[in-house]
Amino acid sequence: MCIGVMGTALASPLYPLYQEVWSLSPSNVAQLYIAYMVAALATLMFLGRLSDRYGFMPVLRAGVIFVTLGITLSAVAWNPASFTVSRVMLGLASGMIVPSSSLGLAQLSKGSNSQRVAATISLTLAFGFGLGPLVGGLIAQWTPYPLISAYVPSIALGVLAIYTLFRLKINTPRSLAPTPGWRQWLPALSLPASPLTRPYLIGSLAAFSAFGMFSMYASLAPSFMDKMVPWHGPAVSGLSIGVILFLSAAFQFAARPWATKRVVIWGLLSLMLANVLLMLNTTTTSPLLFASSVLTTSLGHGLCNLGGITVVNKVAPPHQRSSLLSTYLIIAYLGSILPVLGMGWLADHIGLTQALLVFCVCIGLLTGSLAVLAQRTPVIAVSQA
């Protein structure tokens, strides 16, 4: 899981370099990022039940192979079209790796507390997603041929992961028997029973907001950070993206004993505050204010993801766990696509700063409204077993 998502997130601090080399507009950069997210979303929709039919290990192996091939193509990409193909491959890999490895961890941790399993999954994802841009940015800052050398560590780790996964012999139970015909490829979407639908949707939309904030930093923040902080380069943007996710992991670890409702509410309020701080920083250009926004974004990202995945684990019966996880991830991934796509389009028409303000207002209103709804929602009265 960690190596797979590290490779998919690695390119984030490199977008300004691609923008310079290929003369890209902000909307072009957003489209390159979104090509990955759309592919991941399509994989979750149409291949979401692969782990149920064939076991998590075969799907995880295929995902790691795809991510290694995608990273290799990214390293040798010669134009936006070839890079887009590599991003699509990485999206396909991510859509296979995240649910299959999450399901595998849940199955291997059978009998453990659901919040502990959720924290393990969220921490691993946050660490992997943070490690990618941090390593890529540092290498790109101080080595020659940065658009090639930045990918070398992930390629090597991908090869190691492929070797290791094929050496492991693990019994991977299936909850669905493989069935012939095209209907098996239809989207595997579902909602929990009626009393649990509201908390499930709040948790999913909290993840939508967290993914949207992170995707804004991962795709377009390197372009507008030059106006907010006195330091420049892929190491700076990679470090800021990495810090968000490393702190997110730390906050998730610290919040494990908290009640799920408290986790979700504080996560949503933190994201709302992060957007307010980011809006203020567009006029003051204060490094301290920017750091405060990064800190609150990290807190909100960590708590919303921990709360969301915990809600899924609490409301999902065994026969519905994979489809509810896929639905949750689809909603979350839409948060990585729609807000960033809209912000990129607005940036071409009204400027990047004004587009950022619109983004912050929309996400701030969404997270504030969800926090109020979460406060008014009864605690989930189901067993964690």
Residue pairs with C-beta under 8 A, 6 or more apart in sequence:
1 97
1 98
1 101
1 102
1 105
1 121
1 124
1 125
1 128
2 124
2 127
2 128
2 131
3 64
3 67
3 128
3 154
3 157
3 158
3 160
3 161
4 63
4 64
4 67
4 93
4 94
4 97
4 98
4 101
4 128
4 161
5 94
5 97
5 98
5 125
5 128
5 129
5 132
6 128
6 129
6 131
6 132
6 135
6 154
6 157
7 67
7 68
7 70
7 71
7 90
7 93
7 132
7 154
7 157
7 158
8 36
8 40
8 67
8 70
8 90
8 91
8 93
8 94
8 129
8 132
9 128
9 129
9 130
9 132
9 133
9 218
9 241
10 71
10 74
10 132
10 133
10 135
10 136
10 150
10 151
10 154
11 74
11 87
11 136
12 33
12 132
12 133
12 136
12 137
12 217
12 218
12 219
12 222
12 237
12 238
12 241
13 133
13 136
13 137
13 140
13 222
13 234
13 235
13 237
13 238
13 241
14 136
14 137
14 140
14 146
14 147
14 150
14 234
15 29
15 32
15 33
15 219
15 222
15 223
16 222
16 223
16 234
16 237
17 140
17 146
17 147
17 234
18 24
18 29
18 32
18 80
18 83
18 147
19 28
19 29
19 223
21 147
22 28
22 79
22 80
24 32
24 80
25 347
25 348
26 220
26 223
26 344
26 347
26 348
26 352
26 355
27 344
27 345
27 347
27 348
28 80
28 344
29 219
29 220
29 223
29 344
30 219
30 220
30 340
30 341
30 343
30 344
30 345
30 347
31 84
31 341
31 344
32 80
32 83
32 84
32 87
32 219
33 87
33 215
33 218
33 219
33 340
34 219
34 336
34 337
34 340
34 341
35 84
35 87
35 88
35 91
36 87
36 88
36 90
36 91
36 94
37 91
37 215
37 333
37 336
37 337
37 340
38 88
38 91
38 337
39 87
39 88
39 89
39 90
39 91
39 92
39 94
39 95
40 91
40 92
40 94
40 95
40 98
40 333
41 91
41 95
41 330
41 333
41 334
41 337
42 91
42 95
43 91
43 92
43 94
43 95
43 96
44 95
44 99
44 326
44 329
44 330
44 333
45 187
45 188
45 189
45 326
45 330
46 185
46 186
46 187
47 95
47 96
47 185
48 99
48 187
48 188
48 322
48 323
48 326
48 330
49 176
49 184
49 188
49 322
49 323
49 326
50 59
50 96
50 100
51 59
51 99
51 100
51 103
51 104
51 322
52 174
52 175
52 176
52 322
53 174
53 176
53 177
53 178
53 179
53 184
54 172
54 174
54 178
55 172
55 173
55 174
56 100
56 101
56 103
56 104
56 107
56 172
57 100
57 104
57 165
57 168
57 170
57 172
58 172
59 96
59 100
60 96
60 97
60 100
60 101
60 104
60 165
61 162
61 165
61 166
62 96
63 93
63 94
63 95
63 96
63 97
63 100
64 93
64 97
64 158
64 161
64 162
64 165
65 93
65 162
66 89
66 90
66 92
66 93
66 96
67 89
67 90
67 93
67 94
67 97
67 158
68 155
68 158
68 159
68 161
68 162
69 89
70 86
70 87
70 88
70 89
70 90
70 92
70 93
71 86
71 90
71 151
71 154
71 155
71 158
72 151
72 155
73 82
73 85
73 86
73 89
74 83
74 86
74 87
74 90
74 151
75 147
75 148
75 150
75 151
75 152
75 155
76 82
76 148
77 83
77 86
77 147
98 125
98 329
99 322
99 325
99 326
99 329
101 124
102 121
102 309
102 325
103 321
103 322
103 325
104 172
105 117
105 120
105 121
105 124
106 117
106 121
106 313
106 321
107 172
107 173
108 170
109 116
109 117
109 120
111 385
113 384
114 310
114 313
114 314
114 384
114 385
115 256
115 260
115 310
115 313
115 384
116 256
117 313
118 306
118 309
118 310
118 312
118 313
119 252
119 253
119 256
119 306
119 310
121 309
122 249
122 252
122 302
122 305
122 306
122 309
123 249
123 252
123 253
125 305
126 245
126 246
126 248
126 249
126 252
126 301
126 302
126 305
127 245
127 246
127 249
129 214
129 245
130 241
130 242
130 243
130 244
130 245
130 246
130 248
130 249
131 242
132 154
133 218
133 237
133 238
133 241
133 242
134 238
134 239
134 241
134 242
134 246
135 150
135 153
135 154
135 238
136 150
136 151
136 154
136 234
136 238
137 150
137 233
137 234
137 235
137 236
137 237
137 238
137 239
137 241
137 242
138 235
138 238
138 239
139 146
139 149
139 150
139 152
139 153
140 146
140 147
140 149
140 150
140 234
140 235
140 238
141 233
141 234
141 235
141 238
142 235
143 149
143 150
146 234
150 234
175 318
175 319
175 322
178 184
188 322
188 323
188 326
188 327
189 323
189 326
189 327
189 330
190 320
190 323
190 324
190 327
191 197
191 200
191 201
191 324
191 327
192 200
192 315
192 316
192 320
192 324
193 315
196 315
196 380
196 382
198 373
198 377
199 311
199 315
199 374
199 377
199 380
200 311
200 312
200 315
200 324
200 328
202 264
202 311
202 370
202 373
202 374
202 377
203 264
203 307
203 308
203 309
203 310
203 311
203 312
203 328
204 308
204 311
204 327
204 328
204 331
204 332
205 331
205 366
205 370
206 264
206 267
206 268
206 304
206 307
206 308
206 367
206 370
206 374
207 304
207 305
207 308
207 309
207 328
207 331
207 332
207 335
208 331
208 332
208 334
208 335
209 268
209 271
209 300
209 304
209 335
209 363
209 366
209 367
209 370
210 267
210 271
210 300
210 301
210 304
210 305
210 308
210 332
210 335
211 332
211 333
211 335
211 336
212 335
212 336
212 338
212 339
212 340
212 363
213 271
213 274
213 275
213 297
213 300
213 301
213 363
214 241
214 244
214 245
214 297
214 301
214 336
215 335
215 336
215 337
215 339
215 340
216 339
216 340
216 343
216 356
216 359
217 240
217 241
217 244
217 297
218 241
219 340
219 344
220 340
220 343
220 344
220 347
220 352
220 356
221 237
221 240
221 241
222 234
222 237
223 352
224 352
224 353
224 356
225 232
225 236
225 237
225 240
225 290
226 232
227 285
227 353
228 281
228 282
228 285
228 286
228 287
228 290
229 236
229 287
229 290
230 287
240 294
243 294
243 298
244 294
244 297
244 298
244 301
245 298
245 301
246 298
247 294
247 295
247 298
247 299
247 302
248 298
248 299
248 301
248 302
248 305
249 302
250 302
251 298
251 299
251 302
251 303
252 302
252 303
252 305
252 306
255 263
255 302
255 303
255 306
256 306
259 379
260 307
260 310
260 311
260 314
260 379
260 380
261 374
261 377
261 379
261 380
263 303
263 306
263 307
263 310
264 303
264 304
264 307
264 308
264 311
264 374
265 371
265 374
265 375
266 299
266 303
267 299
267 300
267 301
267 302
267 303
267 304
267 305
267 306
267 307
268 300
268 304
268 367
268 368
268 370
268 371
268 374
269 300
269 367
269 368
269 371
270 296
270 297
270 299
270 300
270 303
271 296
271 297
271 300
271 301
271 304
271 363
271 364
271 367
272 300
272 364
272 367
272 368
272 371
273 296
273 300
274 293
274 296
274 297
274 300
275 359
275 360
275 361
275 363
275 364
275 367
276 360
276 364
277 289
277 292
277 293
277 296
278 290
278 293
278 356
278 360
279 356
279 357
279 360
279 361
279 364
280 289
281 289
281 290
281 293
282 353
282 356
282 357
300 367
308 328
308 332
309 328
311 380
312 321
312 324
312 325
312 328
313 321
313 384
314 380
314 382
314 384
315 324
315 380
315 382
316 324
316 325
339 359
339 362
339 363
342 358
342 359
343 355
343 356
343 358
343 359
344 355
346 354
346 355
346 358
346 359
347 355
